[in-house]
Structures are given as structure tokens and as C-alpha cells.
């Protein structure tokens, strides 16, 4: 927390220095003393790791100023120093370009890398005015570009998402395939169950018949035995009577 406070204090000091430098660069005697300029910038802007070009926006309003176009300046605030990017000519015209359209100012940064992460400050000045409010800067835009770590993190998240999606699709396909098999094989399974039940019933009937036949045969043997033994008894009785 103390480090952030120190950096903010350092940034405020540097901003004051920039204002003095801005007055020094654009100092001139002007006839319009009521000129008042207001500059606004977005506080943050994040660039994706795949982006190679970014546009930083800056908007200004001018009251009581001349109709001539103002001069536009861009500065970059690093950890402990600042750089004059475009004052008004850009130090590297291949990397930095300024686009002015009415009250909108754009700073185009090409070949964007993580080394371009910094605070970018926009300045607007009407050089033909001596008013202290005719030269103002914005509060700065913090530009951050995701590095390789975030790229790998996004890839890992994408891989996890694809894995989860594939697993869900596999479960869904397996469920549908199972229901399809059950739907197709259910009549065959029912028919097979009926056939097995019929076989079981036939086996029971056949077994009952065999048992009945065995009982009938046993009874028939007993009757035959009794019938064969009866004449011998009669003969014995007859012989006894004749004696």
C-alpha cells in the first residue's frame, strides 16, 4: 500500500513537471486570455496478448479559445521516469502516430509488447493563448497488455473447457446409445424371457407326466402281482377240502 502511495506521489510530481514543460514548450504571447481547456482520458485500457496495435483515446473541450487547431502532445510515465512520445512530433513515427478528429485525439501504438505497459498522458495546448488554462493534460490512461503467462493461462482454461465439454458429450452419447440398445433389444429380451418361461412350463408338464406314468406303472405292476398270486391260493383251498 505504501509503495502505491509513493508511486502516486511520484506521478503527481511528474505531472506538475510535465505541466511546466508543456508551458515552456508552448509558451507564447496570445491575445486570447479567457481560453479554458479540459482534457479527459479513460483511466484504464487493457490489450489482449494477441493485439499488435492499440488506440488510446483522449477527448478535450475548449471554451473561449481561438478557432485554430490546438497542439497535441503525448507523454509516457514509467516507474520512475517519463518519456516525451509526441511533442508534437513523435520520436518514433513507425511506432507512434497521432490522429486528431474534432475534439477526439487518438494515439496509435504499433508493434505492441509488454514493454509498452505504462501510463500515457495526453496534453492539449492553444499556443496562441496566454491563459494558464489554455494548456492542460489528462489524468493519464494505464495501458496493460497481457503477457505470455496470461496466454498460457487462457490456453489452460481452453483445454479444461474442451475436456469438460468432451466428457459431457461422451456421457450424453453413451446415454443415448444405451437407451437405443434397450429400445431395440427389449422385444427380443421379452421374447426370450417368454420362451424360457414356456420351456420351464413344458419341463414341469413333462416331469409331471413322467411322475404320473411312473405311478401308473407301479399300480399296474401291483395289480398284476395280485392277480397272479390268487389262483395258487384257490388251488390250496381245493386240495385241502378234497383231503
C-alpha positions as CSV (number, residue, x, y, z in Angstrom):
1,X,0.0,0.0,0.0
2,X,2.8,2.4,0.9
3,X,4.5,1.6,-2.4
4,X,1.4,2.6,-4.3
5,X,1.1,5.8,-2.3
6,X,4.8,6.6,-3.1
7,X,4.2,5.8,-6.8
8,X,1.1,8.1,-6.9
9,X,3.0,10.9,-5.2
10,X,5.8,10.5,-7.7
11,X,3.3,10.5,-10.5
12,X,1.7,13.8,-9.2
13,X,5.1,15.4,-9.0
14,X,5.9,14.3,-12.5
15,X,2.6,15.6,-13.8
16,X,3.4,19.0,-12.3
17,X,6.8,18.9,-14.1
18,X,5.0,17.9,-17.3
19,X,2.7,20.9,-17.0
20,X,5.7,23.2,-16.5
21,X,7.4,21.6,-19.5
22,X,4.2,22.0,-21.5
23,X,4.1,25.7,-20.7
24,X,7.7,26.0,-21.6
25,X,7.3,24.2,-24.9
26,X,4.2,26.1,-26.0
27,X,4.9,29.4,-24.3
28,X,3.9,32.3,-26.4
29,X,2.1,35.6,-26.1
30,X,-1.5,35.2,-27.1
31,X,-4.4,37.6,-27.4
32,X,-7.0,35.3,-26.0
33,X,-6.7,35.2,-22.2
34,X,-10.0,33.6,-21.4
35,X,-9.2,30.3,-23.2
36,X,-10.0,27.3,-21.0
37,X,-9.3,23.7,-21.9
38,X,-10.5,20.5,-20.3
39,X,-8.9,17.1,-21.1
40,X,-10.4,13.7,-20.2
41,X,-8.9,10.2,-20.6
42,X,-10.1,6.7,-19.7
43,X,-8.3,5.5,-16.6
44,X,-7.6,2.0,-17.9
45,X,-7.2,0.2,-21.1
46,X,-6.3,-3.5,-21.5
47,X,-4.9,-5.0,-24.6
48,X,-5.2,-8.7,-25.4
49,X,-1.9,-10.7,-25.8
50,X,-2.8,-11.2,-29.5
51,X,-3.2,-7.5,-30.2
52,X,-0.3,-5.8,-32.1
53,X,-1.8,-2.3,-32.4
54,X,-3.8,-0.3,-29.9
55,X,-5.5,3.1,-30.0
56,X,-5.5,5.3,-26.8
57,X,-8.3,7.8,-26.7
58,X,-8.3,11.4,-25.4
59,X,-11.1,14.0,-25.5
60,X,-10.9,17.7,-24.9
61,X,-13.2,20.7,-24.8
62,X,-12.2,24.3,-25.3
63,X,-14.1,27.5,-24.3
64,X,-13.1,31.0,-25.3
65,X,-10.2,29.7,-27.4
66,X,-9.2,30.5,-30.9
67,X,-10.5,28.5,-33.9
68,X,-7.1,27.4,-34.8
69,X,-6.4,23.7,-34.1
70,X,-4.5,23.0,-30.9
71,X,-1.3,21.3,-30.5
72,X,-1.5,17.8,-29.1
73,X,1.2,16.2,-27.0
74,X,1.6,12.7,-25.6
75,X,3.8,11.6,-22.7
76,X,4.5,8.2,-21.2
77,X,5.0,7.7,-17.5
78,X,7.1,4.7,-16.4
79,X,8.0,3.6,-12.9
80,X,10.5,6.4,-12.2
81,X,10.8,8.5,-15.4
82,X,8.7,9.9,-18.2
83,X,9.2,10.0,-21.9
84,X,8.2,12.6,-24.5
85,X,6.5,10.5,-27.2
86,X,4.9,13.2,-29.3
87,X,5.6,16.9,-28.6
88,X,4.1,17.4,-31.1
89,X,6.3,15.3,-33.5
90,X,6.6,11.7,-32.4
91,X,10.0,10.4,-31.6
92,X,9.3,7.1,-33.4
93,X,6.9,7.7,-36.3
94,X,6.9,4.0,-37.1
95,X,5.6,3.1,-33.7
96,X,3.6,6.1,-32.6
97,X,1.0,8.1,-34.6
98,X,-1.4,10.8,-33.5
99,X,-4.8,11.2,-35.1
100,X,-6.9,14.3,-34.4
101,X,-10.6,14.4,-35.3
102,X,-12.6,17.4,-34.0
103,X,-12.3,17.0,-30.2
104,X,-11.0,13.5,-30.2
105,X,-7.4,12.6,-30.1
106,X,-6.0,9.1,-30.7
107,X,-2.6,7.8,-30.1
108,X,-1.8,4.7,-32.2
109,X,0.8,2.4,-30.8
110,X,2.1,-0.3,-33.2
111,X,4.2,-3.4,-32.5
112,X,2.7,-3.6,-29.1
113,X,4.6,-5.5,-26.4
114,X,4.5,-5.9,-22.6
115,X,7.3,-3.3,-22.5
116,X,4.7,-0.7,-23.6
117,X,2.8,-1.1,-20.3
118,X,2.8,2.4,-18.8
119,X,0.7,5.5,-18.0
120,X,0.0,7.5,-21.2
121,X,-0.8,11.2,-20.7
122,X,-2.5,13.4,-23.3
123,X,-1.8,17.1,-23.4
124,X,-3.7,19.9,-25.4
125,X,-2.5,23.4,-25.8
126,X,-3.6,26.5,-27.7
127,X,-0.3,28.2,-28.3
128,X,-1.8,31.5,-29.2
129,X,-3.3,32.0,-25.8
130,X,-1.5,33.2,-22.7
131,X,-4.3,31.9,-20.4
132,X,-2.9,29.4,-17.8
133,X,-5.9,27.2,-18.6
134,X,-5.2,27.0,-22.3
135,X,-2.7,24.3,-21.8
136,X,-3.9,21.2,-19.9
137,X,-3.2,17.5,-19.6
138,X,-5.4,14.5,-18.8
139,X,-5.1,12.3,-15.8
140,X,-3.5,9.5,-17.8
141,X,-4.5,6.1,-19.2
142,X,-3.0,3.0,-17.7
143,X,-2.2,0.6,-20.6
144,X,-1.6,-3.0,-19.9
145,X,-1.0,-5.8,-22.3
146,X,-1.3,-9.4,-21.2
147,X,1.9,-11.3,-21.4
148,X,2.8,-14.9,-22.1
149,X,1.6,-16.0,-18.7
150,X,-1.9,-15.0,-19.4
151,X,-1.7,-16.6,-22.8
152,X,-0.8,-19.9,-21.3
153,X,-3.5,-19.4,-18.7
154,X,-6.1,-18.8,-21.4
155,X,-4.8,-21.9,-23.2
156,X,-5.1,-24.0,-20.0
157,X,-8.6,-22.7,-19.4
158,X,-9.5,-23.5,-23.0
159,X,-8.1,-27.0,-22.6
160,X,-10.0,-27.6,-19.4
161,X,-13.2,-26.3,-21.1
162,X,-12.6,-28.6,-24.1
163,X,-12.0,-31.6,-21.7
164,X,-15.2,-30.9,-19.8
165,X,-17.2,-30.5,-23.0
166,X,-15.8,-33.7,-24.4
167,X,-16.6,-35.6,-21.2
168,X,-20.2,-34.3,-21.3
169,X,-20.6,-35.2,-24.9
170,X,-19.3,-38.7,-24.2
171,X,-21.7,-39.2,-21.4
172,X,-24.6,-37.9,-23.5
173,X,-23.6,-40.2,-26.4
174,X,-23.3,-43.2,-24.0
175,X,-26.7,-42.5,-22.5
176,X,-28.4,-42.2,-25.9
177,X,-26.6,-45.3,-27.2
178,X,-27.8,-47.2,-24.1
179,X,-31.4,-46.2,-24.5
180,X,-31.2,-47.1,-28.2
181,X,-29.9,-50.6,-27.4
182,X,-32.6,-51.1,-24.7
183,X,-35.3,-49.9,-27.1
184,X,-34.1,-52.2,-29.9
185,X,-33.3,-55.3,-27.7
186,X,-36.3,-55.1,-25.4
187,X,-38.7,-57.1,-27.7
188,X,-36.0,-59.7,-28.2
189,X,-35.4,-59.9,-24.5
190,X,-39.1,-60.2,-23.7
191,X,-39.5,-62.9,-26.4
192,X,-36.5,-64.8,-24.9
193,X,-38.0,-64.5,-21.4
194,X,-41.3,-65.8,-22.7
195,X,-39.5,-68.7,-24.5
196,X,-37.7,-69.6,-21.3
197,X,-40.9,-69.4,-19.3
198,X,-42.5,-71.7,-21.9
199,X,-39.6,-74.1,-21.7
200,X,-39.8,-74.1,-17.9
201,X,-43.6,-74.8,-18.1
202,X,-43.1,-77.6,-20.6
203,X,-40.4,-79.1,-18.5
204,X,-42.8,-79.0,-15.5
205,X,-45.6,-80.6,-17.5
206,X,-43.2,-83.3,-18.9
207,X,-41.9,-84.0,-15.4
208,X,-45.5,-84.3,-14.1
209,X,-46.4,-86.7,-16.9
210,X,-43.3,-88.8,-16.2
211,X,-44.2,-89.0,-12.5
212,X,-47.8,-89.9,-13.3
213,X,-46.7,-92.6,-15.7
214,X,-44.3,-94.0,-13.1
215,X,-47.1,-94.1,-10.6
216,X,-49.5,-95.8,-13.1
217,X,-46.9,-98.3,-14.0
218,X,-46.3,-99.1,-10.3
219,X,-50.0,-99.6,-9.7
220,X,-50.3,-101.8,-12.8
221,X,-47.4,-103.9,-11.5
222,X,-49.1,-104.3,-8.1
223,X,-52.4,-105.4,-9.7
224,X,-50.6,-107.9,-11.9
225,X,-48.8,-109.3,-9.0
226,X,-52.1,-109.7,-7.0
227,X,-53.8,-111.3,-10.0
228,X,-51.0,-113.8,-10.5
229,X,-51.0,-114.9,-6.8
230,X,-54.8,-115.5,-6.5
231,X,-55.1,-119.0,-8.4
232,X,-52.4,-120.6,-6.2
233,X,-54.5,-119.7,-3.1
234,X,-57.6,-121.2,-4.6
235,X,-55.7,-124.4,-5.5
236,X,-54.5,-124.8,-2.0
237,X,-58.0,-124.4,-0.6
238,X,-59.4,-127.0,-3.1
239,X,-56.8,-129.5,-2.3
240,X,-57.4,-129.2,1.4
241,X,-61.1,-129.7,1.0
242,X,-60.7,-132.9,-1.0
243,X,-58.5,-134.4,1.6
